Amino acid sequence: MTSVVVSGLGVMSPFGAGVKAYWNGLVAGACAIRPVTLIATEGFRCRIAAEVPERIAGSPRRSRADRLALAAAREALADAGLGREERAEAALIVGAVGGGMLEAEGWYWSRFAGERPKHTRELRSTLPLSHAAVLGSALGLGGPRETLVTACSSGAASLAIAADLIAAREAPVALAGGVDALTRICFMGFNALRLLDPEPCRPFDRDRRGMSIGEGAAFVVLEDGARARARGARVYAELCGYGMTTDAFHVTSPHPAGEGMVRAMRAALERGRLAPGAVGYANAHGTATPQNDRIEARALREVFGEGRLLVSSTKSMIGHTMAAAGALEAVATVQALGHEVIPPTANHTTPDPEVAFDCVPRVAREAAVEFAISNSFGFGGQNVTLLFGRAER
């Protein structure tokens, strides 16, 4: 049976460029949610988000999201040590939602203000599929290529599909991940729905009031385990299994009993041939909305019981990065296994009696965990759970 392992990591996050900055920020329990600078926020209930803080290298002809994706993908490929020949047969799976919408919005608002933009290049990369085209061409990735749009679970779903390609021997190696840049339509939409907290979000806290928006990109290199070890690659973790379900209960709300979430977690365990008791940590979807956190807590209790599982939400530090969230959280989960440290749930001060687990409040915790899951639950009931196992030592 083919094992699928993680042999490369790359990140652009609200903590800055690179995996090291990302992991150090998470372990420190730092909160990167600050006043928004990329778009105008006057008149909004919420005026904060987690933006990537530094100038992103690359041609200004490319969208911010394309440049985020390229930076993270290049780091992952370099980390895995993949050369030109290996890249030529590598699959590329990208989870995306916003595409180049930020630039398209800028073009629109310029026209609305009576200006005459000199070009329309901002409109060429609007669709999410632009990322796969840019990455495939720029990085010489010649294998199967797909773009997944499954709302907030897109980044996680990309890893699941890439794992399938490797297990089916349709590709020996794959670059998979997700990307989203902050956009007006996303920020305005969640404000209109009154789902954003005016202060940094507080997942699983009794007094939580809503989510925080973020942006970023994360990519991982997945490959056949035997192949990775034969070429002397560093193996971070094994992707032991995944679960993908759709409960389609409501356009935005999850099933009130977390039915699809439960099935996704159980499917991941079944694929990995593991009992629930083998899992020691869950990187939760943890958006900090009163409803979603309560339902995810019920689903976790249904699958894993009460009291034993460590659960945290890294969205408390980098916000909800939309299509990038599942990939960023997968990297956090892999790092937690390798470093034997569980990242905290920042801003958590008041326990919620409906949350029956230890959510690692405010301070990271040392813990040697053999297996961990990462949950991503998108609008419309699009649920993905990834199951990771610690690398052999």
N, C-alpha and C positions, 0 to 999 in steps of 0.2 A: 504494500500500500504506500502511495506517495505521501510523504510528509511535506508540508508547506511551511517554510521558515521565513523570518524577517531578517534580511541581511543588510539593509540600508535604511537610514532615516534622514528626513529633511524637513525643516520647519521655517515658516515665517509667521511670527505670532505678535500679539500686542506687547510682548516683552522684548521684541527685537528680532534680529536675524539669527537663525541657527538653532539647532537642537539644544546646545548648551545653555543659551540664554533662556530658552523656554523652560527647560527642566529646572534651572536654578530659580527662576521666578516662581514656579509652582511649589517647589520645596520650601521656599521662603514664606509661602502664604501671601505673597504680594498681590495687590489688586491693581490691575492695569486699566481699570474702567475710569475714564476721566472726561472732562468737557470735550465735546465734539469740535473738530477743526475742519473736517473735509467738506461738510455741508452746512447750510444755514439752519439753525434750530430755533430761531425766535418764535415765540408763541406756542411752543410745544410743552406738554406736561413734563416730558423727560428730555434732557439736553446733554446726556452723557452716553459714551460708548467706549469700547476698547478698540482703538486704532493701532495699526502697525506704526511705530513711532518714528521711523527713520526713512530717509529717501531710499526708494527702491530702484536699484540699478536696472538699466535696460532702455531700449528705444522709446521715446515719447509717442511713437506711432502705435505702440502697443498699449492696451488698457492696463489700468492698475492691477486688475485681477490676473491678467496674463503674466505680468511681471512678478507678482507674488508667487504664482504657480511655477514659473521658470526658476526662480531663486530656490524654492523648496525642492523642486525636482532635481536640480543640479546638485544640491547638497546630498540628496539621497543616493543618486547614482555614483557620485564620487566616494561617498561613505562605503558603498557596496563594492567599489573597485571594478566597476563594469567598463570594459573597453569598447572600442568601436564595433568589433565583431559580435560581442555579446549584446550590445544595444540593438544591433541590426535585427535580431530575432526576438527582442523583448516586446511583450504586450504592453499596452497603455490603456488604463481605465481611469477616467476622471469623473468625480462627482462634482456637479456644479448646478447652480440655480441662477444667480444674478448675471453671469457673463460679464460683458463690458457695459453694463447698464449705467454705471457712474458717468462714463464719458458721454454716452448717448443722452443722458439727462442734462449734462452740461451744454451739449449742442442745442437741445430743445429750449433750455432756459435762455440761452443767448438769442435764439430766434424770437422767443416770446418777448424779450426785452427790446426788440427792434434792431438787434445787431445782425450782421451778415457774416456768419462763419466762412472762412476762406476755403474750407474743405469739409468733406463728409466722412473722413476716415474713422471718426468716432462711432459711426453707425455700422462699420464692417465687423466689429467684434462684439456686437450686442448679444448674440445668441450664445448660450453656454457651450455649444460645440466648438466655439473658437479656441478654447483652451487646449483641447486635444490636437487640433490642427497645428497650433503654435508649438506645443511641446514636442509632438511627433516630428515635425520638420526641424526644429532647432536642435534637438537632442539625438537625432538619427535613430529613432525607435521604429523598427520596421515590422513588428508583429501585429497581431490583432489590435484594433483600436476601437474603444467605445466611450460614449459619454452617458452618464446616468443622472437622471433628474428625479430624485425621490425626496424632495423637500429636505428637511433637516437630517435625514438619514443617508443622504447621497454619498458623503465621504466614506461612511462605514460600508455601504453597499458596494462601493468600488473595490474594497478589499475582498469582499466575499466573492464577487464575480471573478476577480483576478485569481483567487485561490482555486476556483473551479477550473479555470483555463489550465492552470499548472497541474492540478490533479488529473485532468483529462488528457494531459500531455499535448495540449494544443499550443502551449508555449512553455519553454523551460524557465523563463523568468518574466516578471511583470513589474512595471511601475504603476502604483495605484495610490489614489489619494483624493483630496478635495480642495476646493478653493472658493472663496467668496470675498469680495470687497464690500465695504460699506456703501450703501446706495440710498438715495432719497426715498425711493419707493418703498424700500424695506423699513427704513426708520420711520417714515410717515405712516405707513400702514399699521405697524405695531403700536405707534402712538394713538392712532385712531381707534384701534381695538382696546385701548387702555390696558395693554398687557406689559408695558414697560414701567419699571420702578424709577422714580426720579433720583434715587440714590443707588449705589452699587447693589446688585441683586444678592439675595440671601437664601440660597437653596436649602430646603428642608427645615428652615427656621420657622418657628410657630408664627412669627409676625411677617413672613415674606409677603411682598406686594407685587411681584412681577419680575420679568426678566431684564437683562441688559443685552444690548446688541454688541457684537464684536466682528472682527474680520481677520483673515489670515489664510494660510495654506499649509498643508502637510502632505507629504508623499512618503511611501515606504517601498522598498524593493522586496518583493516576494519571489522565492524560487524553490525549486525542488531541493529538499534537505540534503540528499546524498550528493547532488551536484554542488551545492554551496560548500559542503565540507570538503569535497574532493579538490576544489579550487582554493581552499584555504581561507574562505570568507569568514568574517566574524558573524556569528549567529546570535541575534539578540533574543529571539523567542520563537516558539512555534505557534502558528495559527492553527489551533487544533480543531476548530469547528466554527460554524456560524448558524444563526437562525434568521430567516427573513419571512415576515408575515405581513398581511394586510387585513385589518379588521373592518375598514371602511364604515365605521360607525357614524361618523359625522365629517363634514368638510374640514373642520379644524380640531374638534375635541376628540380625545381618545375614548375608547370604550370605558364606561365607568368602573368596571371591575378589572380593567387592564387585561382583557382576554387575549388580545393580540400580542401584548408584551410578554405575557406568560408563555404563550406558544413559541415566541421567538427565543426566549431564554432556554426553554426545554429542548427545542430543536438543536440549539448550539451544544447543549450538554450531550444530547443523543449522538450527534455527529462526532463529538470528541470522546464518546464512550466513557463519560464521567458521571459519577453521582453528584448531586448538589453539594454534599459535604466536602468535596474535594476543592471547591472554589473558595478562596479566602478573601477576595477583594472584588468589588464592582465599581467601575467608573460609571456613575449614573448619568442618565440624560439630564436630570436635575436642572430644569430651566428656572425654578424659583417662582413659577406661577402657582397660586394656591391649589388649583385643580390638578395640574400635571404632576406635581411632586407627591400629592396625596395618592394618586392612582398608581404612580410608579412604586411608591412604598408598599402599597397593597400587593402589587404584582411580585415584588421582590420577596415579600413575606410568604406569598403563596408558593414560590419556587424553593426558597432557601430557609424558610422558617424564621424564627425571631432570635435576635441577640448575638449570633455568632459572626455574621458577615460584616466586614468593614466596607463602608460605602462612602464615597465622596463625590462631589461635583466640582470639576475644574472650571466650569462656567462661572463659578463665584469669583474667579480671578481674571478670566479673559473674555467673559461674556459668551453669548450664543453666537458662534461664528457661522451659522447657517450650514451651507453645504460643506464647509471645511470642518465642522464640529466633529463628526465621526472619525475623521482621519487624525485630527489633532488629539482627540481623546484616546485613540488607539495608540498613538506614540506615547502619550502619558502613561497608559496602562503597561506597555512594553517596558518603559523606563522604570516604572514602579516594581516590576518583577525583577529586573536586572540589578537595580540599586537597593532593593529590599527596603524601600521607603514608600509609604503611602502619602500622596499629596493630600492636603487638607481641604475642607470646605471652608473657605474664608468667609468672614462676615457673619458666621453662625454664632449666635449668642444665647438663643432661647430654644430649648428642645421642644419639639412638637410631639404630643402624646400619640399621634397617629403614625409617627415614624418609628418603627420598631427595630432600629439598628443603630450602630455606632457610626455617625457620619464624620468622624475625625475632625472635630471643630477647630478651626483657626490654626492649628499647629500640625505640621507633618509628623508622621509616626513611623519609627522603624518597625518593620514586620517582614519576615521571610515568608513569602507566599508562593506556592507552586503553580497555582492556576488563578486566572482573573478574567472577568468579563468586562466588556465595554458596551454600554447600551446607547442606542440612537433611535429616537422615536419621532417620526416626522408627522406634519399635518396630514390629515386624511387617514391616519392609522397605518403609516408605512414604517414598520418596526424592523430593526436590525440589531442583533446581538452578536458580538465577536468574542470568541473564547481563545485566550492565549495561555500557553504553557511556558514556564521558565526554561531557558536554554540549559542543555546538559553541561555540567561542569566537570 
